[in-house]
């Protein structure tokens, strides 16, 4: 609750300082508290690093905490489009919170850039999803890349444990669909809640099917629970995770139990293993420099999600300003159109090229194989 209040106070301070001159309003909804706080807290801190002027116009950021609750997220989104008149929505951190926010964005004809992962946020493209974009690579892209690696490793049987929400179920849908074609049998479908304090029961059920490897679909620190339970019960097989684990908190909490976990993730996580001239590393360095200047600390991938969302928005603003002024329906529509035209944009999350049929914009060039090795995320070569 303290963080929620901090977010509201921050928003109020920025609004009070800038409302007299600000022309562009950006509404941000993140999970600053609750089970998704490992994602939302760094995103809240990233706001201080965002550009204060875009296209020659001042920008106001109004940030609200959804408390990891879909109802609260929807209420926040409605407040932002109705009371604050924002030109664009960014959020939420979690898929279950984002999904109902899409309805608000569609009703208000206001573009929304989600910071969550599920493919269902942007597919299939329909009247509602025409207004929705996403900076985190789709779970089907990441699932395809990791399953190809699993199959290439010779693994034939795969246990599954995932969170019982849109993120986990989205991954299970993709894994169960792709696995048979790669010669892999999924032996289980176990689920747990992000708020659970143990996943021992699920781990025991998976171990009972004797799979060669286990796939865990979770995000943030809750992703530690299944892997911890598997190792504590003596499971020796390989464990694969998703890009939702890419934070130092995951490694600190999991310790030796998460050593060796393999997943497909974004360039940001292993940028130090890339050449200094690599565009992905340059995008990371620009973000890290701005974040460190604002916060005096290093950011993680979840903070980078917000930076990338604003980077896409920043590219869209100049041409949208040629169409209409901020605060108008015409400007919001022009922003939507320009976001859809983004091409070959190097982000912390990948190489983005949007189109009328693809509002995520990534291919497998954005999926890097990563391993937890000696307490660090390293590019798997």
Rosetta blueprint (number, residue, H / E / L):
1 X L
2 X H
3 X H
4 X H
5 X H
6 X H
7 X H
8 X H
9 X H
10 X H
11 X H
12 X H
13 X H
14 X H
15 X H
16 X H
17 X H
18 X H
19 X L
20 X L
21 X L
22 X L
23 X L
24 X E
25 X E
26 X E
27 X E
28 X E
29 X E
30 X E
31 X L
32 X L
33 X L
34 X L
35 X L
36 X L
37 X H
38 X H
39 X H
40 X H
41 X H
42 X H
43 X H
44 X H
45 X H
46 X H
47 X H
48 X H
49 X H
50 X L
51 X L
52 X L
53 X E
54 X E
55 X L
56 X L
57 X E
58 X E
59 X E
60 X E
61 X E
62 X E
63 X E
64 X E
65 X E
66 X L
67 X L
68 X L
69 X L
70 X H
71 X H
72 X H
73 X H
74 X H
75 X H
76 X H
77 X H
78 X H
79 X H
80 X H
81 X H
82 X H
83 X H
84 X L
85 X L
86 X L
87 X L
88 X E
89 X E
90 X E
91 X E
92 X L
93 X L
94 X L
95 X H
96 X H
97 X H
98 X H
99 X H
100 X H
101 X H
102 X H
103 X H
104 X H
105 X H
106 X H
107 X H
108 X H
109 X L
110 X L
111 X L
112 X E
113 X E
114 X E
115 X L
116 X L
117 X L
118 X L
119 X H
120 X H
121 X H
122 X L
123 X L
124 X L
125 X L
126 X L
127 X L
128 X L
129 X H
130 X H
131 X H
132 X E
133 X E
134 X E
135 X L
136 X L
137 X L
138 X L
139 X H
140 X H
141 X H
142 X H
143 X H
144 X H
145 X H
146 X H
147 X H
148 X H
149 X H
150 X H
151 X H
152 X H
153 X L
154 X L
155 X L
156 X L
157 X E
158 X E
159 X E
160 X E
161 X E
162 X E
163 X E
164 X L
165 X L
166 X H
167 X H
168 X H
169 X H
170 X H
171 X H
172 X H
173 X H
174 X H
175 X H
176 X H
177 X H
178 X H
179 X H
180 X H
181 X H
182 X H
183 X L
184 X L
185 X E
186 X E
187 X L
188 X L
189 X L
190 X E
191 X E
192 X E
193 X L
194 X L
195 X L
196 X L
197 X L
198 X L
199 X L
200 X H
201 X H
202 X H
203 X H
204 X H
205 X H
206 X H
207 X H
208 X H
209 X L
210 X L
211 X L
212 X L
213 X E
214 X E
215 X E
216 X E
217 X E
218 X L
219 X L
220 X H
221 X H
222 X H
223 X H
224 X H
225 X H
226 X H
227 X H
228 X H
229 X H
230 X H
231 X H
232 X H
233 X L
234 X L
235 X L
236 X L
237 X L
238 X E
239 X E
240 X E
241 X L
242 X L
243 X H
244 X H
245 X H
246 X L
247 X L
248 X H
249 X H
250 X H
251 X H
252 X H
253 X H
254 X H
255 X H
256 X H
257 X H
258 X H
259 X L
260 X L
261 X L
262 X E
263 X E
264 X E
265 X E
266 X L
267 X H
268 X H
269 X H
270 X H
271 X H
272 X H
273 X H
274 X L
275 X L
276 X L
277 X L
278 X L
279 X H
280 X H
281 X H
282 X H
283 X H
284 X H
285 X H
286 X H
287 X H
288 X H
289 X H
290 X H
291 X H
292 X H
293 X H
294 X H
295 X H
296 X L
297 X L
298 X L
299 X L
300 X L
301 X H
302 X H
303 X H
304 X H
305 X H
306 X H
307 X H
308 X H
309 X H
310 X H
311 X H
312 X H
313 X H
314 X H
315 X H
316 X H
317 X H
318 X H
319 X H
320 X H
321 X H
322 X L
323 X L
324 X L
325 X L
326 X L
327 X L
328 X L
329 X H
330 X H
331 X H
332 X H
333 X H
334 X H
335 X H
336 X H
337 X H
338 X H
339 X H
340 X L
341 X L
342 X L
343 X L
344 X L
345 X E
346 X E
347 X L
348 X L
349 X L
350 X L
351 X E
352 X E
353 X L
354 X L
355 X E
356 X L
357 X L
358 X E
359 X L
360 X L
361 X L
362 X L
363 X L
364 X H
365 X H
366 X H
367 X L
368 X E
369 X E
370 X E
371 X E
372 X E
373 X E
374 X L
375 X L
376 X E
377 X E
378 X E
379 X E
380 X L
381 X L
